[in-house]
Amino acid sequence: MKRWSLGLYIALLVISVLIIYNSITELSLSEYGQPGSGLLPFLLAIILAALTLILLFTGEFKNGEG
């Protein structure tokens, strides 16, 4: 794995963690049984983190094979 791609993946993970933290603390995830203003950024940040982890692990294994 190239150094710049590892840095990019770490930056994306940090950004997604900051968005998740902000969605939980500053915005509300739900209000009286209805979705709040922080639900969509929370879900998108989880998806971003999951995709980044997938890219990180597949890139690491691909580098080991070839």
C-alpha positions as CSV (number, residue, x, y, z in Angstrom):
1,M,0.0,0.0,0.0
2,K,1.3,3.4,-0.9
3,R,2.0,5.9,1.8
4,W,-0.4,8.5,0.4
5,S,-3.3,6.1,0.3
6,L,-2.7,5.1,3.9
7,G,-2.8,8.8,4.9
8,L,-6.0,9.3,2.9
9,Y,-7.7,6.4,4.6
10,I,-6.6,7.6,8.0
11,A,-7.9,11.1,7.2
12,L,-11.2,9.7,6.0
13,L,-11.5,7.7,9.3
14,V,-10.8,10.8,11.4
15,I,-13.4,12.8,9.5
16,S,-16.0,10.1,9.9
17,V,-15.3,9.8,13.6
18,L,-15.6,13.6,14.0
19,I,-18.9,13.6,12.1
20,I,-20.2,10.8,14.3
21,Y,-19.2,12.6,17.4
22,N,-20.7,15.8,16.3
23,S,-24.0,14.1,15.3
24,I,-24.3,12.5,18.7
25,T,-23.3,15.5,20.9
26,E,-24.5,18.6,19.0
27,L,-27.4,17.3,17.0
28,S,-30.1,15.0,18.1
29,L,-30.5,11.5,16.6
30,S,-34.2,11.3,17.4
31,E,-37.0,13.6,18.7
32,Y,-40.1,12.0,20.2
33,G,-39.9,8.9,18.0
34,Q,-39.1,10.7,14.8
35,P,-35.6,11.1,13.2
36,G,-33.7,14.1,14.3
37,S,-31.4,16.4,12.5
38,G,-28.3,14.3,13.3
39,L,-29.5,11.0,12.0
40,L,-28.5,11.4,8.4
41,P,-25.0,12.6,9.0
42,F,-24.6,9.9,11.6
43,L,-25.6,7.1,9.1
44,L,-23.5,8.6,6.3
45,A,-20.4,8.8,8.6
46,I,-20.9,5.1,9.6
47,I,-21.1,4.2,5.9
48,L,-18.0,6.3,5.1
49,A,-16.1,4.6,8.0
50,A,-17.1,1.1,6.8
51,L,-16.1,1.8,3.2
52,T,-12.8,3.2,4.3
53,L,-12.1,0.2,6.4
54,I,-12.9,-2.1,3.5
55,L,-10.5,-0.1,1.3
56,L,-7.9,-0.2,3.9
57,F,-8.0,-4.0,4.4
58,T,-8.4,-4.9,0.7
59,G,-5.5,-2.6,-0.2
60,E,-3.3,-4.2,2.5
61,F,-4.0,-7.7,1.3
62,K,-3.6,-6.8,-2.3
63,N,-0.2,-5.4,-1.6
64,G,0.9,-8.6,0.2
65,E,-0.1,-10.8,-2.7
66,G,1.5,-9.0,-5.6
